[in-house]
Amino acid sequence: VARVNDFNIVLAAYAHARDGDAASDLFDQLCEEPGISPDQYSFSSLANALCRSDRLEEACDVLERMRQMGTVPGTVVYNVLLNGT
């Protein structure tokens, strides 16, 4: 059974590899997984992957997606966005 931490590890690896497409696809899969919701680290890893693959506008959209999903953006995601722009 997959857990959010399992997804987060792979999301962080995609960010390190600058693979925004793979990170976006995996994040969407995470959102569809029953019984699992993305957390601060999921969102920050997605934003990091998007920043590192020069998709800054999409990375900034992560904040709105967080709010829509009921997650309050924290310092981790703000730091990712500030460092990526």
KEMAR-199602 format. One record per residue: residue in three letters; residue number from 1; x, y, z of N, C-alpha, C, O, CB in turn. Coordinates in steps of 0.001 Angstrom, whole numbers, plus 500000, padded with zeros to 6 digits. Glycine has a CB too. Layout:
<rs>
resn,resi,n_xx,n_yy,n_zz,ca_xx,ca_yy,ca_zz,c_xx,c_yy,c_zz,o_xx,o_yy,o_zz,cb_xx,cb_yy,cb_zz
ALA,NUM,X,Y,Z,X,Y,Z,X,Y,Z,X,Y,Z,X,Y,Z
...
</rs>
This chain:
<rs>
resn,resi,n_xx,n_yy,n_zz,ca_xx,ca_yy,ca_zz,c_xx,c_yy,c_zz,o_xx,o_yy,o_zz,cb_xx,cb_yy,cb_zz
VAL,1,500852,498822,500000,500000,500000,500000,500900,501245,500000,501762,501406,500864,499029,499996,501236
ALA,2,500684,502098,499036,501479,503319,498927,501080,504318,500006,499918,504395,500406,501316,503947,497536
ARG,3,502057,505071,500460,501831,506138,501431,502316,507445,500827,503057,507446,499843,502557,505843,502784
VAL,4,501902,508546,501411,502301,509848,500888,503823,509999,500912,504393,510627,500020,501642,510975,501698
ASN,5,504483,509432,501919,505947,509530,501978,506611,508833,500803,507645,509286,500311,506462,508936,503279
ASP,6,506017,507726,500349,506561,507027,499181,506494,507919,497945,507454,508005,497179,505795,505710,498929
PHE,7,505367,508575,497761,505223,509505,496643,506209,510663,496778,506821,511082,495795,503781,510038,496568
ASN,8,506360,511180,498006,507242,512331,498223,508691,512022,497869,509397,512879,497338,507158,512787,499666
ILE,9,509134,510811,498160,510509,510429,497829,510726,510481,496324,511741,510992,495849,510828,509019,498365
VAL,10,509771,509951,495582,509907,509943,494124,509746,511363,493559,510450,511738,492622,508863,508990,493490
LEU,11,508831,512144,494122,508679,513538,493689,509975,514314,493889,510374,515091,493021,507532,514220,494457
ALA,12,510635,514110,495026,511908,514789,495292,512976,514346,494294,513798,515157,493866,512380,514507,496734
ALA,13,512968,513074,493925,513928,512581,492933,513676,513224,491569,514621,513588,490868,513846,511046,492820
TYR,14,512408,513360,491195,512092,514033,489936,512521,515499,489976,512994,516035,488974,510587,513930,489637
ALA,15,512362,516138,491113,512817,517527,491245,514326,517600,491060,514829,518473,490353,512415,518112,492623
HIS,16,515040,516690,491691,516502,516655,491564,516909,516443,490101,517902,517003,489639,517099,515534,492456
ALA,17,516134,515632,489382,516423,515334,487978,515887,516410,487022,516054,516304,485807,515831,513984,487608
ARG,18,515250,517433,487572,514668,518522,486777,513602,518018,485805,513504,518492,484673,515764,519248,486004
ASP,19,512814,517060,486260,511792,516454,485412,510400,516882,485881,509718,516159,486607,511918,514911,485423
GLY,20,510008,518063,485450,508717,518617,485834,507540,517817,485303,506508,517720,485965,508612,520026,485359
ASP,21,507684,517246,484116,506595,516454,483546,506307,515217,484389,505155,514936,484718,506931,516043,482115
ALA,22,507359,514483,484735,507176,513269,485538,506628,513615,486918,505780,512899,487450,508507,512501,485672
ALA,23,507114,514717,487499,506632,515137,488817,505151,515505,488754,504382,515140,489644,507457,516332,489341
SER,24,504754,516218,487720,503341,516601,487566,502458,515371,487404,501386,515280,488003,503162,517539,486355
ASP,25,502916,514428,486590,502143,513198,486386,502001,512411,487686,500917,511928,488011,502805,512323,485314
LEU,26,503106,512284,488428,503062,511536,489680,502197,512257,490711,501464,511615,491463,504481,511326,490228
PHE,27,502277,513580,490750,501456,514340,491686,499972,514119,491390,499170,513943,492307,501802,515843,491614
ASP,28,499616,514128,490109,498219,513872,489739,497795,512473,490181,496676,512273,490654,498022,514031,488214
GLN,29,498694,511518,490022,498414,510154,490470,498207,510114,491983,497310,509430,492476,499559,509207,490064
LEU,30,499042,510850,492715,498907,510938,494171,497536,511482,494550,496895,510966,495465,500013,511828,494765
CYS,31,497086,512511,493860,495795,513133,494165,494630,512185,493904,493574,512320,494522,495617,514402,493344
GLU,32,494808,511234,493002,493751,510286,492668,493796,509027,493531,492861,508227,493513,493849,509906,491211
GLU,33,494869,508854,494278,495041,507647,495099,494065,507686,496281,494063,508650,497048,496516,507525,495607
PRO,34,493241,506648,496432,492283,506637,497543,492989,506591,498903,493935,505831,499106,491336,505439,497409
GLY,35,492508,507416,499813,493026,507409,501178,494333,508141,501385,494880,508125,502488,493197,506032,501614
ILE,36,494851,508790,500339,496119,509531,500460,495886,510949,499955,495230,511157,498935,497282,508830,499653
SER,37,496426,511911,500674,496370,513307,500241,497772,513879,500235,498590,513521,501082,495441,514145,501158
PRO,38,498065,514766,499290,499386,515399,499289,499566,516248,500536,498603,516805,501064,499578,516261,498027
ASP,39,500804,516342,501004,501124,517188,502154,502046,518316,501707,502312,518475,500516,501784,516356,503293
GLN,40,502531,519097,502667,503412,520234,502362,504603,519800,501504,505000,520507,500578,503914,520886,503664
TYR,41,505168,518635,501819,506354,518184,501097,506018,517741,499678,506834,517894,498768,507021,517046,501849
SER,42,504835,517199,499490,504396,516831,498138,504315,518082,497267,504840,518119,496154,503018,516105,498180
PHE,43,503647,519100,497796,503496,520341,497044,504838,521030,496810,505088,521543,495719,502553,521281,497775
SER,44,505697,521045,497819,506982,521724,497653,507870,520974,496671,508618,521601,495921,507693,521865,499004
SER,45,507806,519643,496656,508591,518883,495684,508078,519113,494267,508867,519220,493329,508558,517388,496019
LEU,46,506762,519189,494111,506203,519509,492801,506664,520891,492354,507117,521060,491222,504666,519441,492835
ALA,47,506551,521876,493237,506984,523235,492895,508472,523258,492559,508881,523949,491626,506687,524207,494056
ASN,48,509277,522522,493294,510710,522470,493046,510996,521858,491674,511822,522377,490923,511415,521668,494149
ALA,49,510323,520764,491349,510527,520136,490043,510153,521083,488914,510848,521152,487900,509712,518849,489935
LEU,50,509057,521814,489088,508632,522762,488064,509610,523927,487944,509931,524348,486832,507234,523285,488376
CYS,51,510084,524450,489065,511076,525526,489035,512349,525074,488339,512892,525786,487495,511395,526003,490454
ARG,52,512818,523891,488699,514085,523389,488162,513990,523028,486680,515011,522881,486008,514536,522176,488953
SER,53,512770,522885,486173,512603,522627,484745,512092,523878,484018,511492,523793,482947,511634,521449,484526
ASP,54,512349,525039,484631,512040,526355,484044,510561,526554,483725,510209,527166,482717,512840,526546,482785
ARG,55,509711,526036,484588,508264,526213,484443,507761,527008,485648,506952,526527,486442,507523,524825,484328
LEU,56,508268,528247,485757,508046,529060,486952,506579,529433,487156,506096,529446,488288,508875,530315,486874
GLU,57,505877,529732,486083,504469,530110,486233,503662,528946,486801,502817,529137,487676,503878,530559,484878
GLU,58,503925,527741,486300,503237,526561,486822,503622,526301,488275,502794,525865,489076,503559,525331,485963
ALA,59,504879,526571,488608,505325,526394,489991,504567,527339,490920,504170,526952,492019,506845,526634,490106
CYS,60,504370,528564,490480,503609,529522,491297,502146,529117,491421,501498,529425,492422,503705,530926,490698
ASP,61,501625,528432,490416,500237,527949,490473,500045,526881,491553,498918,526605,491964,499821,527386,489113
VAL,62,501138,526289,492006,501056,525275,493061,500429,525877,494325,499694,525192,495035,502464,524699,493377
LEU,63,500714,527140,494603,500124,527792,495786,498602,527773,495727,497935,527454,496711,500621,529242,495906
GLU,64,498069,528116,494574,496607,528120,494427,496051,526703,494531,494998,526480,495129,496198,528754,493078
ARG,65,496757,525766,493951,496304,524364,494031,496297,523894,495482,495401,523156,495893,497215,523440,493174
MET,66,497283,524315,496251,497328,523963,497673,496082,524480,498373,495412,523746,499099,498600,524534,498345
ARG,67,495782,525740,498149,494618,526352,498798,493333,525646,498388,492463,525404,499225,494532,527845,498450
GLN,68,493208,525315,497104,492008,524635,496619,491839,523266,497267,490716,522798,497454,492060,524488,495103
MET,69,492948,522629,497607,492894,521297,498204,492880,521353,499731,492933,520318,500395,494076,520467,497730
GLY,70,492808,522576,500289,492688,522721,501731,493987,522667,502500,493982,522445,503711,491808,521687,502240
THR,71,495112,522868,501811,496421,522878,502466,496930,524310,502508,496979,524987,501482,497434,521948,501727
VAL,72,497304,524763,503674,497831,526118,503826,499311,526112,503428,500101,525353,503989,497644,526638,505298
PRO,73,499686,526956,502464,501100,527009,502075,501975,527411,503259,501640,528327,504010,501302,527996,500911
GLY,74,503085,526721,503413,504008,526995,504505,505337,527522,503990,505511,527767,502796,504231,525742,505333
THR,75,506254,527686,504905,507556,528270,504562,508337,527404,503574,509112,527931,502776,508382,528477,505824
VAL,76,508147,526096,503616,508907,525214,502720,508587,525538,501262,509497,525724,500454,508593,523725,503020
VAL,77,507312,525606,500928,506945,525873,499533,507293,527302,499140,507692,527542,498000,505448,525618,499313
TYR,78,507152,528253,500051,507546,529626,499732,509043,529718,499474,509460,530433,498563,507150,530575,500867
ASN,79,509855,529020,500245,511302,529010,500020,511649,528398,498674,512528,528898,497970,512009,528246,501135
VAL,80,510969,527324,498312,511205,526706,497008,510917,527708,495907,511716,527864,494984,510336,525443,496829
LEU,81,509785,528388,495996,509406,529343,494967,510351,530535,494914,510702,531003,493831,507994,529819,495201
LEU,82,510763,531025,496075,511707,532157,496088,513059,531770,495508,513679,532557,494793,511892,532680,497513
ASN,83,513509,530579,495808,514792,530119,495276,514710,529779,493804,515720,529825,493102,515276,528917,496045
GLY,84,513522,529437,493322,513370,529035,491930,513126,530166,490963,513198,529976,489749,512270,528083,491820
THR,85,512840,531336,491485,512543,532465,490577,513717,533376,490412,513633,534367,489687,511366,533264,491082
</rs>
